[in-house]
Amino acid sequence: MNERQPSQTALGAAGYRAAHQVLEGGKVFSDPLARTILGDGADAIIAGLSAGPAQQRTRFFIATRSRFAEDCLGAAVSRGVRQAVVLGAGFDTFALRNPYSELGLRVFEVDHAATQAWKRRRLSEVGLAIPASLTFAAVDFESDDLGRGLRDAEFNPDHPAFFIWLGVVPYLERAAIAATLRYIASIPGSEVVFDYSEPLENYPPERRDEVAALAARTAEVGEPWLSHFDPAEIDRELRGFGFADIEDLRVSEMALHYLGIPAGGPSGPGPHVIRAGTQ
Ligand SMILES: C[S@@+](CC[C@H](N)C(=O)[O-])C[C@H]1O[C@@H](n2cnc3c(N)ncnc32)[C@H](O)[C@@H]1O
């Protein structure tokens, strides 16, 4: 992506979460700040993400991946974890809602400097205060040392941490993904939730046009998809980095889990959400 301009896909993901609040009442993922953080343009953004079954599927996927990540984070906090890191945070609002701040959960938001500066300006414009439990770290996964960026922000790599890394892996080169996962696995008692997509050739021919159109749209805004994984391949890589406890969920499994019904869309290859822990 172009590091001099804020991420357009971050605005898109935030728009889908806001649309989910308005159109589905936040049924899967309740985020009372999702609309607020969009500012004055909220209604237009939501209206643009409301048409047709493909947008409904994307709304559903984006809502469930956040719900799953925050459910897993809640479980980690119950086990005593007190550091959460939101990697490529974009306009994610968890750090602003942090329901565990009284328990001492510190949240670190990592993102490109341009996107982070944009978010901070937006928070001030819409009157959302930055909580004392939140610290920002500007890091480029492709060229910076994540560990150093987090240490500079007073993250403690000797204490367990929970990482949320949503909607970012497809936009990175393989080397940056491997370096980030290796770093997470080096932290004792760490856990991560992230999503990835399968390569286009895994899809049946009749579904490739829809996926290719989505990829073309992100490329048009300067954020092309750079990395895809086969499920067996990502499992092998994660184990190689030291993750032992791995759960890989397809969108259809998320639908069953959170709605008790099929997603209403195809159940074959597609986006996946992974939870991976080192213990
Ligand atoms: C699709 S957005 C997802 C944002 C957020 N996680 C969400 O789910 O709403 C992708 C995010 O990854 C960040 N990102 C992409 N490439 C990056 C890089 N090389 N270094 C740091 N952040 C990056 C963008 O700035 C943006 O915030």
The ligand as a MOL file (V3000), in Angstrom:
LIG
                    3D

  0  0  0     0  0            999 V3000
M  V30 BEGIN CTAB
M  V30 COUNTS 27 29 0 0 0
M  V30 BEGIN ATOM
M  V30 1 C -8.4790 -3.7270 5.4670 0
M  V30 2 S -7.7470 -2.6700 6.6500 0 CHG=1
M  V30 3 C -8.2270 -3.5210 8.1270 0
M  V30 4 C -8.2950 -2.6080 9.3060 0
M  V30 5 C -8.8050 -3.2180 10.6020 0
M  V30 6 N -7.9630 -4.2840 11.0640 0
M  V30 7 C -10.2280 -3.6780 10.4510 0
M  V30 8 O -10.4740 -4.8930 10.4820 0
M  V30 9 O -11.0900 -2.8260 10.3000 0 CHG=-1
M  V30 10 C -6.0070 -3.0130 6.5150 0
M  V30 11 C -5.1640 -2.3290 7.5850 0
M  V30 12 O -3.8220 -2.8300 7.4880 0
M  V30 13 C -2.9270 -1.7460 7.5500 0
M  V30 14 N -1.7290 -2.1110 6.8030 0
M  V30 15 C -1.6480 -2.5940 5.5370 0
M  V30 16 N -0.3620 -2.7950 5.1920 0
M  V30 17 C 0.3790 -2.4330 6.2770 0
M  V30 18 C 1.7620 -2.4050 6.5540 0
M  V30 19 N 2.6550 -2.7920 5.6410 0
M  V30 20 N 2.1760 -1.9790 7.7640 0
M  V30 21 C 1.2760 -1.5570 8.6970 0
M  V30 22 N -0.0640 -1.5650 8.5020 0
M  V30 23 C -0.4980 -1.9920 7.3050 0
M  V30 24 C -3.6720 -0.5850 6.9180 0
M  V30 25 O -3.1320 0.6740 7.3130 0
M  V30 26 C -5.0820 -0.8190 7.4530 0
M  V30 27 O -5.2820 -0.2110 8.6940 0
M  V30 END ATOM
M  V30 BEGIN BOND
M  V30 1 1 1 2
M  V30 2 1 2 3
M  V30 3 1 2 10
M  V30 4 1 3 4
M  V30 5 1 4 5
M  V30 6 1 5 6
M  V30 7 1 5 7
M  V30 8 2 7 8
M  V30 9 1 7 9
M  V30 10 1 10 11
M  V30 11 1 11 12
M  V30 12 1 11 26
M  V30 13 1 12 13
M  V30 14 1 13 14
M  V30 15 1 13 24
M  V30 16 1 14 15
M  V30 17 1 14 23
M  V30 18 2 15 16
M  V30 19 1 16 17
M  V30 20 1 17 18
M  V30 21 2 17 23
M  V30 22 1 18 19
M  V30 23 2 18 20
M  V30 24 1 20 21
M  V30 25 2 21 22
M  V30 26 1 22 23
M  V30 27 1 24 25
M  V30 28 1 24 26
M  V30 29 1 26 27
M  V30 END BOND
M  V30 END CTAB
M  END
